[in-house]
């Protein structure tokens, strides 16, 4: 802060602070003022910082056959850009794609995990081997950095294979 009045049309010292999270807006709180006047005037204030250029990364993709649901963890908040259609679930044998209209996505801010469910398939997804993928073009962090790379993994659905051993 400024402890000594720099005079009119003068600048105070540069004050730096660590900020590892990009925000869309900042609030500055003036805790005190110099002098006995009852008001304070600020002609200009600049917040200067380095733009976040680190793209988010996806990892730890899982298929929960009991739900059914697909979960993917992200390295940072991408919730503003997520939609059901960001996840492609494609049957490897038939090339059939589960439509986005049959999916729903939710976000857990504490764990940075997106969870896609399939309410359009109340009896569960059709049996088959699937490739799940996220396109880097639609998913971005709060600073608008797109996903670092495409992300995907394989999964399967086999009704009756309770212990996930591919045996009914």
Number of C-alpha atoms within 10 A of each C-alpha: 7 12 8 8 11 11 8 6 6 8 10 12 10 7 8 9 6 6 9 7 10 14 10 6 5 8 5 7 6 7 5 7 12 12 9 6 7 7 8 10 6 5 5 5 7 5 8 7 11 7 8 15 11 14 18 21 20 22 14 11 20 16 19 13 19 9 10 17 19 20 19 20 19 20 15 19 23 24 20 12 14 18 17 19 19 18 25 18 25 19 21 16 9 10 11 11 14 20 15 17 11 14 19 17 20 15 19 12 12 7 12 17 23 24 20 22 20 22 15 15 13 9 10 18 18 13 12 15 17 22 16 21 17 20 17 19 13 14 24 22 24 18 17 16 17 21 23 16 14 12 17 19 15 16 19 18 20 18 18 11 12 12 9 13 8 12 10 10
